[in-house]
Amino acid sequence: MKAQINNLDLSYKGNEVDNVRIRYRIGEGNIRGNGRFSVSSSEYDGSIKNLESICGDHIVKKIDDASVSIESTKVKYDGDEIGDATIHFRASTENASLNLSGNYEMNAEDYQENITPDALKDFTKDYLKNLVETDNAE
């Protein structure tokens, strides 16, 4: 899950960049979202690739701070046994630095191990962080 930079707002002090405000969006697969954050001029080198990497780090940190709600769970059964599940969620921070929503599939074993709402919220955070970290590593 890679963020795409939407726009940059550069603040200047004299003739030099002082602060960079970044707005981004995420739209990959079944997960969509957006957010914003700032970096200092020392972190900004003019490279969008560098900012995308910084953005990925920001998202991973903000996922830990996010309030996650499980909107619905759709469980498939295989006979009498619980099968795969589809989890629909929302995740956001108070200051709108991260807003995500969407759904993902869980296998039966993961679902049974994380069947309570609190466990599903924690699993969702771990799932989202893993998506971001995997894409950032590429």
N, C-alpha and C positions, 0 to 999 in steps of 0.2 A: 504494500500500500504506500505509494509514493505521493507526496504532496506536490502540487503544481503552484508555483508562485503566481498570484493574480496581479498584484501591484506592490510597488515600493513607494513609500513617502520618505524622502530624504530631508532631514533638518540640517541646516548649516549654521556654523558659528564662524563668522568671517568668511573666508574663502574655502573652508574645509567642511566636509561632512561630519556632523556631530552625532547624529542618531539616525537609524533606519527602522521604519515601521513596515512590517511585512504582513500582507494578507495572502492567504493561501486557500486552496480548495483541494478536496480529495474526492475522486469519483472513480472508484475501481470495483468492478464486480458488483456485489450487492451492498457495498458500503459507500456512503456519501457523507460529505461534511465540508467544513471550512473552519477558519480560525484566523487569529492574528497574534503578533508578538513583535517586540522590538529587539534590536541588537545595537551594540555600540559601534562607533565608526572603526574601531580597531578590529572588529570581527568581519566587517564588510570590505571585500576586496574587489567588488564590481562583478564578481562571477556568480551567475545564477546557479551553476552546479554547486558551488560552495554554499550558497544560501539554501538550496534544496537539502543538502546534508545537514545544515544547522536546523532547518525546519523539521527534518526527521527526528533529530535529537530532542527538539522542543516537544514534538507530539508524544514521544515516548514518556517524557517527564510529566506532561500534562495528563496523560491517560491515568497515571497514578493518582492525580488530584481530582480527576473527573468524578462526577456523580453519575452512576450507571443505573439505568432502570431497565428491567426486563419487561418488554411490552407484551410479548406472548411467546409461548412455547408450543410447537406443533410436534407431537411425538407419533412416530409410526410404530406399528406393532408387527411382529413376525410371529403369527400364531398367538400364544399367550405371553410371549417374551417382548420386552421393550426393545424396539429397534432404534434407528437413527432419529435424531431430533433436529428441528430447525428453530433457532433462537433468534427472535426479533428484539432489538435493543435500541436504546438511546444513551449517549454519553456526552456530557457537557461540563464545562467549568463555569463558575459564576461570572467571570469577566469576559466570556466569549472567546477566550484564547483557543478553545477547542470545542467543536460541535460535530458529533458523528451520529449517524443512525444507519440501520441496515439489518441484515440477517446473515447468519452463517450456519453451517451444518456441523453437528456433533455426532460422533459415532455412539453406539449404544453404551459402550463401556464408560466413556467420558461422561455421558449424560447421567448414568446411574451413580457415578462417583461425585457428581456435582448437581444433584437433583434439587437442593434447597435454593431459594431465591438468592441468598447471600453468596452461596458457592457459585451459582451461575454468574453473578456480577463479577466475582473475582476471576472466574474462568474467562469471561468476556474481556476483561482488562488484559489478561495474559495473552489471549488470542490476538487482540489488536496490537499490542506491543510486538509480538512475534512477527506479525505482518509487516510492520514498519521496519523492524530491525533486519528482516530478511531482504527487503527491497533496498535498504540502505547499504547492505553488504555487497550488493551486485555492482 
